[in-house]
């Protein structure tokens, strides 16, 4: 495990990557995705449109939108923006940013491994989103966004990857956000086999990005199996497109919280209520975020405060002791009345550190209070997943992000 296998792929033509490869999907708001797709007709975003992107008076039906996504993909393939590589192989995918480089192995992983819990989760999923993504797969019949998996660093895999990346890459793409994306095709059946054998010795993998895509693929595969009387288990719909990275190369950034109001509290009374679980100290300047576990930076109106968790407050378990969970269970739920952090409109999530401009924008948008938390470590994520527990929503923000529009894998 993971039972990794090579796959036949359409790979974006290197000369076309600048027009086709999409921006990081989660880094754009629905409105920004709509504007980008409209302005860039060859962007793969046009094969991934969602209803929430469209103004209410221009919103198509879901069936019409899915048909348009499928048509956009076929145009990209028919017009030669991708090159077909019929021979199945593994790929290497390197992302280089200011924080360093991470190199993953891209291949297919059986959906049964997800169902059996060998691709360990740390988040819950929403059924409605699973359904939308499963319908997308059924209508478009292709995947282009690899789910991201972490595995515990392994010297044998590192050596094989290092040997493969000594060759020139098949694709190098410099994105507008400063991230360089490089792709290698693993050449030759023997080299593919060595990587597959090395991964077979890895006990499990951890989902870092793509919980909903895995769940949707499981739904989609079940539907296709029901429709296929000759189902064998080897069909492409039985597999998840995945990129596997060693855990020590991954970077987690904070996912901070902002709240509309104080749920009836006056500012001084709210600060007093916080004192039960936190040592509250005003800050002379507003730091961008927190880099210390057990300490939050709170921005209330135009003041900044340090909130340090008092001894004995944090539960002694992998999930409960996370800063994002303490924030939910000690502030957001009991004091601000946010019982469902997935759907409460008074709560929003902002990735990355705060700065003066973003804080001013939050105030202009009506957000009264914002909390910056120290992000969990990858080791903490793996401990939560190993314990069979889950984190609150939006607990991790991995950067850089894998891009859509590099691979197309038929499903």
Secondary structure, DSSP 4 states (H G I P E B T S, - for coil): ---EE-EEEEEE-GGGHHHHSPPPGGGS-HHHHHHHHHH-TTSGGGGS--GGGS-GGGPPPHHHHHHHHHHHHHHHHHTTSEEEEEEEE-EEEEEEETTEEEEEEEEEEEHHHHHTTSEE--S---HHHHHHHHHHHHHH-EE-SPEEEEE---HHHHHHHHHHTTSPPSEEEE-TTS-EEEEEE--SHHHHHHHHHHHHT---EEEEE-HHHHHHHHHHHHHHHHH-TT--S-SGGGEEEEEEEEGGG-EEE-EEEEES--TT--HHHHHHHHTTTEEEEEESS--S---STTEEEEEETTEEEEEEEPTT-S-SSTTTTSHHHHHIIIIITTTT----TTT-TTEEEEES---HHHHHHHHHTT--EEEE-PPPPHHHHHHHHHTT--PPTT--EEESPP-SSSEEEE-
